[in-house]
C-alpha cells in the first residue's frame, strides 16, 4: 500500500485560486475484492487481481458500490484487447 499527497489548484466561480491536498493511495485490485467481494476471487485472473488501483481518498472511504464499479472497469479494461475464438 502506498500513500501520497497530491496538491491541486482549483478556482471557484470568482476565479479565486486555492491549493487543496488530496491523499492518494495505491492498492492492488485484490485488496479491494477481498474487502468487499471475496467470493469473486475465483472468477478473476491473476493479472486482474495484480492490477494497481489509485484511490483518491484511500481504501477506507471506498464503499461497496464504488468497489464493484472499479472491479467491473478492471475486468472490462483487461478484456478490451482480447479475442473470442
Phi, psi and omega in degrees: 000134183236130177250141179213151176244125179254142177255132181236140173267131178232157176229137176269186184295343176267006181063025171284129184261140176214161180247131177240149178257131179237126179280129179248143178226133177256125179227162173280150177302327180301325178295320179294315181296316181297326182287320187246326186224061183297338179291347179275347184310313182295342184265357181254144177285157179298324179297326177289316181294330181275357182295134176280134178238129178261121180254127184298316183247012177090165185289334182292336181267342183294132178259172182297324178295317177295320179299316180295323177297318179294316179298313180300312180298319181297319178295313180298317181294323179292330183266354185296334178261007181277162179238142175261129181259000000 
